[in-house]
Amino acid sequence: MRINVITTYLFGLITLSYTDDNQYERSEKVERENAKTPPPITAEYHVVTNWPAKHVKYGQVSSVAYDSQSNVYVFHRGDRVWNSDTFYDNNLYKHRADGPIATETVLVLDPNTGHLVKSWGANMFYLPHGITIDAYDNIWITDVALHQVFKYPRLNSTTTATSNPLMTLGTAFTPGSSHKHFCKPTSVAVLPNGDFWVADGYCNARLIKFNSDGMFLSQIGRSTRTTGELTPAPYHFQVPHSMTLIPDQNILCVADRENGRLQCFDCHNGTFLQSLESDVIGRKIYGVSYSHMNGGVLYIVNGPQEFTPAVKIRGFVVDFRSQSIVSTFNPGGDEFHLPHDVISSDSGERLFVAEINPFRIWQFVRNDLNVTISDAMYTAAQPSASGLLSLPSLSGQEQGGALVLAVLVISAVLLVGIAVLVASFVYTKTTTGRRGKRRRAGSVEHLFLEETNLVH
């Protein structure tokens, strides 16, 4: 299983193209090469059964994210699905009159128990696509029906859920290709300095960079469909679908979905660096994520292959330095059906995969870690929690008993509190008295200048 690499430097471009004819031979060779240099930490993963908890309900899961507190964010579509009847030919959303999704579209889950920690996002979104959590746990959302990108403040136990974004880019229900309009944007990647890239996405085939205040900086990319090239040049996309940052190397990698490759760029100025593709992965790459494990690892999920059906739908662990596939992962030895996104923890201990058909969210952990969830934990009722959770409704009799218990508990707490305050006051008086008072033909330099000058 070797990754075929298109490596490009500033003054030259080397293009390697492959077919499936000798896939088996290349696979055997790379497996032998990988066996010589095993990673220092295992890159093998297994699925966590009984996760998430049984009480967690969701619709079509479009994206998944991970915050600084190790919480898992699931972005789902409630009762909506994206099918051939969702948009008009001009990319306008057909079902605007139905209003936003009534259920809470963002679910925050405990990775260890699978229980719901918080939920948010009711009556706000029409067709969720991407969710990103930045270094400060701000929440970045893309909605393909609204053709908009949103930034929301972090969710925690001391904040109240808000429908008021910190930033909104794009015009609601208005597709376009200017600096102020998007057309079905897919994802967001946020740099340590607050600048960010938007993958715009299904119609425009471009990446747009903004500063931390949402001001336009630059854009790169054009559609592969306009060239008809069998081996697309750098900067050419056919649905830039998912993005991941490699912050210690200043690299942004993009899942060029329908071209079946990753394109990697300088995350600051958009200079093309390299492209990664593999016959083993196939011609569809839906999601990509990165962890600093073993000096840098990429996690990739592919998708259904119309022209190469023998390619298995699964996840791939790729050593970024050698650009070799070191392992794969899938749910319980079976294939995925239609994975849509993947996210890893920074350390690479855990992976989460969003699948849109069937509606699933999967957790995988490294084989050297022991994570098990009992049947009792899986089937347990939702525990009460502070923050944004609402308590389950009770019957009249249950409410009466609960009220008496609550009064007794509160009274006891108050009595203990008063006793502590009195003791503290007495102690303070006593001691005071004692003491006193973050390809086309031509060089890559030419391509880069051409791409960055596309914007007028």
C-alpha positions as CSV (number, residue, x, y, z in Angstrom):
1,M,0.0,0.0,0.0
2,R,2.1,2.9,-1.2
3,I,1.1,6.4,-1.7
4,N,1.9,7.8,-5.1
5,V,3.3,11.3,-4.6
6,I,3.2,14.3,-6.9
7,T,5.9,16.4,-5.3
8,T,6.4,19.9,-6.6
9,Y,9.0,22.5,-5.9
10,L,9.1,26.2,-6.8
11,F,10.9,25.7,-10.2
12,G,9.7,22.4,-11.4
13,L,6.8,19.9,-11.4
14,I,7.1,16.2,-11.5
15,T,3.8,14.4,-12.3
16,L,3.3,10.7,-11.6
17,S,0.2,9.0,-12.9
18,Y,-0.9,5.4,-12.1
19,T,-3.4,2.9,-13.1
20,D,-4.9,0.0,-11.2
21,D,-3.1,-2.6,-13.3
22,N,-0.2,-3.3,-10.9
23,Q,-1.9,-2.3,-7.7
24,Y,-1.3,-5.7,-6.0
25,E,2.4,-5.7,-6.8
26,R,2.9,-2.1,-5.5
27,S,0.8,-3.0,-2.4
28,E,3.1,-5.9,-1.6
29,K,6.2,-3.9,-2.0
30,V,5.1,-1.1,0.3
31,E,4.0,-3.5,3.0
32,R,7.5,-5.0,2.9
33,E,9.0,-1.5,3.2
34,N,6.7,-0.5,6.1
35,A,7.7,-3.7,7.9
36,K,11.3,-2.6,8.0
37,T,10.5,0.7,9.8
38,P,7.6,0.2,12.2
39,P,6.3,3.3,13.9
40,P,7.3,3.9,17.5
41,I,3.7,4.1,18.6
42,T,1.2,1.7,17.2
43,A,-0.9,3.1,14.3
44,E,-3.4,0.3,14.5
45,Y,-7.0,1.1,15.6
46,H,-10.1,-0.7,16.6
47,V,-13.7,0.4,16.8
48,V,-15.2,1.2,20.2
49,T,-18.4,-0.7,20.7
50,N,-21.4,0.7,22.6
51,W,-20.5,4.2,21.6
52,P,-22.3,6.7,21.5
53,A,-24.8,5.9,24.2
54,K,-28.1,4.5,23.2
55,H,-30.1,7.6,24.2
56,V,-28.2,9.8,21.8
57,K,-30.3,10.5,18.7
58,Y,-29.2,12.2,15.5
59,G,-30.0,12.4,11.8
60,Q,-27.6,12.4,8.8
61,V,-24.2,13.1,10.3
62,S,-22.3,15.5,8.1
63,S,-19.3,16.4,10.2
64,V,-17.4,15.8,13.5
65,A,-15.0,17.9,15.5
66,Y,-12.9,17.7,18.7
67,D,-12.3,20.4,21.3
68,S,-9.5,21.3,23.8
69,Q,-11.4,19.5,26.6
70,S,-11.6,16.2,24.5
71,N,-15.3,16.6,23.8
72,V,-16.7,15.3,20.5
73,Y,-18.9,17.6,18.4
74,V,-21.4,15.9,16.1
75,F,-23.0,18.1,13.4
76,H,-26.1,16.4,12.0
77,R,-29.1,17.3,9.8
78,G,-32.0,16.3,11.9
79,D,-34.9,15.3,9.7
80,R,-33.2,16.7,6.5
81,V,-31.2,14.8,3.9
82,W,-29.4,16.0,0.9
83,N,-30.7,14.3,-2.3
84,S,-31.5,15.2,-5.9
85,D,-34.6,17.2,-4.8
86,T,-32.7,19.5,-2.4
87,F,-31.4,22.2,-4.8
88,Y,-32.5,23.8,-8.1
89,D,-30.1,23.8,-11.0
90,N,-29.0,27.3,-10.1
91,N,-28.0,26.0,-6.6
92,L,-30.9,27.7,-4.8
93,Y,-32.3,25.7,-1.9
94,K,-35.7,24.3,-2.7
95,H,-37.1,23.9,0.8
96,R,-36.5,27.3,2.4
97,A,-40.2,27.5,3.3
98,D,-39.8,24.5,5.6
99,G,-37.8,26.8,8.0
100,P,-34.6,25.8,9.9
101,I,-34.1,22.4,11.4
102,A,-36.2,22.3,14.7
103,T,-33.9,19.9,16.6
104,E,-30.6,20.7,18.1
105,T,-28.0,20.0,15.3
106,V,-24.8,20.1,17.4
107,L,-24.4,17.3,19.9
108,V,-21.4,17.4,22.3
109,L,-20.5,13.9,23.5
110,D,-18.2,12.5,26.2
111,P,-15.6,10.3,24.3
112,N,-15.4,7.9,27.3
113,T,-19.0,7.2,27.9
114,G,-20.8,8.3,24.7
115,H,-23.3,10.3,26.8
116,L,-24.6,13.7,25.7
117,V,-22.8,16.5,27.4
118,K,-24.5,19.4,25.7
119,S,-26.7,20.1,22.7
120,W,-27.3,23.2,20.7
121,G,-28.3,24.6,17.3
122,A,-32.1,24.2,17.1
123,N,-33.9,26.5,14.6
124,M,-30.6,27.9,13.3
125,F,-29.5,25.8,10.3
126,Y,-31.0,24.4,7.1
127,L,-28.6,21.9,5.7
128,P,-25.4,21.4,7.9
129,H,-22.2,20.4,6.3
130,G,-18.9,21.2,8.2
131,I,-18.0,21.9,11.8
132,T,-14.5,23.0,13.0
133,I,-13.4,23.8,16.5
134,D,-10.5,26.3,16.7
135,A,-7.7,26.6,19.3
136,Y,-10.0,28.7,21.5
137,D,-12.9,26.2,21.1
138,N,-14.9,28.7,18.9
139,I,-17.3,26.8,16.7
140,W,-17.1,27.3,12.9
141,I,-20.1,26.1,10.8
142,T,-20.8,25.8,7.1
143,D,-24.4,25.5,5.9
144,V,-24.7,24.5,2.2
145,A,-28.4,25.6,2.0
146,L,-27.7,29.0,3.4
147,H,-24.4,29.3,1.4
148,Q,-22.9,30.8,4.6
149,V,-20.1,30.4,7.1
150,F,-20.5,31.1,10.8
151,K,-18.3,31.5,13.8
152,Y,-19.9,31.0,17.3
153,P,-18.4,31.3,20.7
154,R,-17.3,28.3,22.7
155,L,-19.8,26.2,24.6
156,N,-19.1,25.4,28.2
157,S,-20.9,25.0,31.6
158,T,-20.7,28.7,32.4
159,T,-22.1,30.0,29.1
160,T,-25.6,30.0,27.7
161,A,-26.4,28.7,24.2
162,T,-26.6,31.5,21.7
163,S,-28.0,31.8,18.2
164,N,-26.0,35.0,17.7
165,P,-22.7,34.3,15.8
166,L,-19.5,36.2,16.3
167,M,-19.1,36.3,12.6
168,T,-21.2,35.6,9.5
169,L,-19.8,35.4,6.0
170,G,-22.0,35.0,2.8
171,T,-25.5,36.1,2.1
172,A,-28.3,33.8,3.2
173,F,-29.8,31.6,0.5
174,T,-27.8,33.5,-2.2
175,P,-25.1,31.4,-4.0
176,G,-22.3,33.3,-5.7
177,S,-18.6,33.4,-6.5
178,S,-17.5,36.9,-5.3
179,H,-15.5,37.6,-2.1
180,K,-18.8,38.1,-0.2
181,H,-20.7,35.1,-1.5
182,F,-20.2,31.3,-1.3
183,C,-21.8,28.4,-3.2
184,K,-22.3,25.4,-0.9
185,P,-19.2,25.9,1.3
186,T,-17.9,22.7,2.8
187,S,-15.4,23.4,5.6
188,V,-13.2,25.8,7.5
189,A,-9.6,25.6,8.7
190,V,-8.4,28.2,11.3
191,L,-4.7,29.2,11.6
192,P,-3.1,29.8,15.0
193,N,-3.1,33.6,14.3
194,G,-6.9,33.6,13.7
195,D,-6.7,33.8,9.9
196,F,-8.8,31.1,8.2
197,W,-9.5,29.3,5.0
198,V,-12.9,28.4,3.6
199,A,-13.3,25.6,1.2
200,D,-16.0,26.7,-1.3
201,G,-16.8,23.8,-2.2
202,Y,-19.4,22.2,-4.4
203,C,-19.8,25.0,-7.0
204,N,-16.8,27.3,-7.0
205,A,-13.9,24.8,-6.4
206,R,-11.8,27.3,-4.6
207,L,-10.1,28.1,-1.2
208,I,-10.6,31.6,0.2
209,K,-8.4,33.1,2.9
210,F,-9.7,35.7,5.4
211,N,-8.1,37.4,8.3
212,S,-9.3,37.0,11.8
213,D,-11.8,39.8,11.3
214,G,-13.4,38.2,8.3
215,M,-11.7,40.5,5.7
216,F,-10.8,38.9,2.4
217,L,-7.1,38.2,1.8
218,S,-6.7,35.9,-1.2
219,Q,-8.1,32.9,-3.0
220,I,-6.7,29.9,-5.0
221,G,-8.3,27.2,-7.0
222,R,-10.4,26.5,-10.1
223,S,-12.6,23.7,-11.3
224,T,-11.2,20.6,-12.8
225,R,-14.4,20.3,-14.9
226,T,-13.4,23.3,-17.0
227,T,-10.1,21.6,-18.1
228,G,-11.0,18.0,-18.8
229,E,-7.5,16.9,-17.8
230,L,-7.2,13.3,-16.7
231,T,-4.4,14.3,-14.4
232,P,-5.5,17.6,-12.9
233,A,-2.9,20.3,-12.3
234,P,-2.1,21.8,-8.9
235,Y,-4.8,24.3,-7.7
236,H,-7.5,22.5,-9.7
237,F,-10.3,21.0,-7.6
238,Q,-13.4,18.9,-8.0
239,V,-15.1,19.6,-4.7
240,P,-12.6,20.7,-2.1
241,H,-14.4,18.9,0.7
242,S,-12.4,18.7,3.9
243,M,-9.3,20.5,5.3
244,T,-6.7,19.9,8.0
245,L,-3.8,22.0,9.3
246,I,-0.3,20.8,10.0
247,P,0.6,23.7,12.1
248,D,4.2,22.9,13.0
249,Q,5.0,22.8,9.3
250,N,2.7,25.6,8.1
251,I,0.9,23.3,5.8
252,L,-2.8,23.1,4.8
253,C,-4.0,19.8,3.2
254,V,-7.3,19.6,1.3
255,A,-9.3,16.6,0.4
256,D,-9.9,17.1,-3.3
257,R,-12.9,14.8,-3.2
258,E,-13.8,13.9,-6.8
259,N,-10.1,14.0,-7.9
260,G,-9.2,11.4,-5.3
261,R,-6.2,13.2,-3.9
262,L,-4.9,15.5,-1.1
263,Q,-3.5,18.8,-2.2
264,C,-1.2,20.5,0.3
265,F,-0.3,24.2,0.4
266,D,1.6,26.7,2.4
267,C,-1.1,27.7,4.9
268,H,0.0,31.3,4.9
269,N,0.4,32.2,1.2
270,G,-1.3,29.3,-0.6
271,T,1.8,28.1,-2.5
272,F,1.3,24.5,-3.7
273,L,3.6,22.0,-2.0
274,Q,2.6,18.5,-2.9
275,S,-0.2,16.2,-3.8
276,L,-0.9,12.7,-2.3
277,E,-2.9,10.0,-4.0
278,S,-3.0,6.2,-4.1
279,D,-4.6,3.5,-6.1
280,V,-5.3,1.7,-2.8
281,I,-7.4,4.7,-1.5
282,G,-9.0,5.1,-4.9
283,R,-10.6,8.1,-6.7
284,K,-12.7,9.5,-3.9
285,I,-11.4,11.2,-0.7
286,Y,-14.0,12.6,1.6
287,G,-12.2,13.5,4.8
288,V,-8.8,14.2,6.2
289,S,-7.4,14.9,9.6
290,Y,-3.9,15.2,11.2
291,S,-2.2,14.4,14.5
292,H,1.4,15.0,15.6
293,M,1.8,11.3,16.6
294,N,5.0,9.7,15.3
295,G,6.2,13.0,13.8
296,G,3.0,13.5,11.9
297,V,0.1,11.3,10.7
298,L,-2.7,11.9,8.3
299,Y,-6.1,10.1,8.6
300,I,-8.1,9.7,5.4
301,V,-11.6,8.3,4.7
302,N,-12.4,7.5,1.1
303,G,-15.8,6.9,-0.5
304,P,-17.7,4.7,-3.0
305,Q,-15.8,4.2,-6.2
306,E,-17.9,4.1,-9.4
307,F,-15.1,3.1,-11.7
308,T,-12.9,1.0,-9.3
309,P,-15.5,-0.9,-7.2
310,A,-12.8,-3.3,-5.9
311,V,-11.4,-0.4,-3.7
312,K,-12.6,-0.9,-0.1
313,I,-14.3,2.0,1.7
314,R,-12.3,2.5,4.9
315,G,-10.0,4.7,6.8
316,F,-6.3,5.1,6.1
317,V,-3.4,6.0,8.5
318,V,-0.7,7.7,6.5
319,D,2.8,8.6,7.7
320,F,3.2,12.2,6.5
321,R,7.0,12.1,6.3
322,S,7.4,8.9,4.2
323,Q,3.9,9.3,2.6
324,S,3.2,5.6,3.2
325,I,0.0,4.0,4.3
326,V,0.9,2.3,7.7
327,S,-2.5,0.9,8.6
328,T,-6.3,1.0,7.9
329,F,-9.4,1.1,10.1
330,N,-13.0,0.1,9.6
331,P,-16.0,-0.6,11.7
332,G,-15.7,-4.1,13.1
333,G,-13.9,-5.7,10.2
334,D,-16.5,-4.5,7.8
335,E,-16.4,-1.6,5.3
336,F,-17.9,1.8,5.8
337,H,-20.8,2.6,3.5
338,L,-20.5,6.4,3.0
339,P,-18.1,8.1,5.5
340,H,-18.2,11.9,5.2
341,D,-15.7,13.3,7.7
342,V,-12.9,12.2,10.1
343,I,-11.3,13.9,13.0
344,S,-8.4,12.8,15.3
345,S,-7.3,13.9,18.7
346,D,-4.1,15.8,18.7
347,S,-2.2,12.8,20.1
348,G,-3.8,10.4,17.6
349,E,-5.2,8.2,20.4
350,R,-8.8,8.5,19.2
351,L,-10.4,8.9,15.8
352,F,-14.0,9.8,15.0
353,V,-15.8,9.2,11.7
354,A,-19.1,10.7,10.6
355,E,-21.1,8.6,8.2
356,I,-24.1,9.9,6.3
357,N,-25.5,6.6,5.1
358,P,-26.3,5.0,7.4
359,F,-26.5,7.8,10.0
360,R,-23.6,6.9,12.2
361,I,-20.8,8.4,14.3
362,W,-17.9,6.0,15.0
363,Q,-15.1,6.1,17.5
364,F,-11.8,4.3,17.0
365,V,-8.9,4.0,19.5
366,R,-5.3,2.9,19.2
367,N,-4.8,-0.8,19.9
368,D,-2.4,0.0,22.8
369,L,-5.3,1.7,24.7
370,N,-7.9,-0.1,26.6
371,V,-11.3,1.6,26.2
372,T,-14.4,-0.4,26.8
373,I,-18.0,0.7,27.4
374,S,-20.2,-1.7,29.3
375,D,-23.7,-2.6,28.1
376,A,-25.0,-0.9,31.3
377,M,-23.3,2.3,30.5
378,Y,-24.5,2.1,26.9
379,T,-28.1,1.7,27.9
380,A,-28.0,4.0,30.9
381,A,-30.4,7.0,30.8
382,Q,-29.0,10.4,30.1
383,P,-27.3,11.7,33.3
384,S,-28.1,15.2,34.5
385,A,-25.3,17.7,33.7
386,S,-24.7,21.4,34.1
387,G,-24.6,23.7,31.2
388,L,-26.9,23.4,28.2
389,L,-28.7,20.2,29.0
390,S,-32.4,20.2,29.8
391,L,-33.6,17.8,32.5
392,P,-35.9,15.0,31.5
393,S,-39.6,15.6,32.1
394,L,-41.2,13.9,35.1
395,S,-44.8,12.8,35.9
396,G,-46.8,14.6,38.6
397,Q,-46.0,12.1,41.3
398,E,-42.3,12.1,40.4
399,Q,-42.3,15.9,40.4
400,G,-43.7,16.0,43.9
401,G,-41.2,13.5,45.3
402,A,-38.3,15.1,43.5
403,L,-39.4,18.5,44.9
404,V,-39.3,17.3,48.5
405,L,-35.9,15.7,48.0
406,A,-34.6,18.9,46.3
407,V,-35.8,21.1,49.2
408,L,-34.1,18.8,51.8
409,V,-30.8,18.7,49.8
410,I,-30.8,22.5,49.3
411,S,-31.6,23.1,53.0
412,A,-28.7,20.8,54.1
413,V,-26.3,22.6,51.7
414,L,-27.4,26.0,53.1
415,L,-27.0,24.9,56.7
416,V,-23.5,23.6,56.0
417,G,-22.6,26.8,54.1
418,I,-23.8,28.9,57.0
419,A,-21.8,26.8,59.5
420,V,-18.6,27.2,57.3
421,L,-19.1,31.0,57.1
422,V,-19.5,31.4,60.8
423,A,-16.5,29.2,61.6
424,S,-14.4,31.2,59.0
425,F,-15.5,34.5,60.6
426,V,-14.6,33.3,64.1
427,Y,-11.3,32.0,63.0
428,T,-10.4,35.2,61.1
429,K,-11.2,37.4,64.1
430,T,-9.2,35.1,66.4
431,T,-6.1,35.1,64.2
432,T,-6.3,38.8,63.6
433,G,-6.4,39.5,67.3
434,R,-3.3,37.3,67.8
435,R,-1.3,38.9,65.0
436,G,-2.1,42.5,65.5
437,K,-3.8,44.0,62.0
438,R,-2.2,29.8,18.9
439,R,-0.6,21.7,-14.2
440,R,-0.6,23.2,-16.3
441,A,2.5,23.5,-18.5
442,G,5.0,25.8,-16.8
443,S,6.6,26.2,-13.4
444,V,4.8,26.0,-10.1
445,E,5.9,29.6,-9.6
446,H,3.9,30.5,-12.7
447,L,0.9,28.5,-11.5
448,F,1.0,30.2,-8.1
449,L,1.2,33.7,-9.5
450,E,-1.7,32.8,-11.9
451,E,-3.9,31.5,-9.1
452,T,-3.3,34.4,-6.7
453,N,-4.1,36.9,-9.5
454,L,-7.4,35.3,-10.4
455,V,-9.1,37.6,-8.0
456,H,-10.3,40.9,-9.3
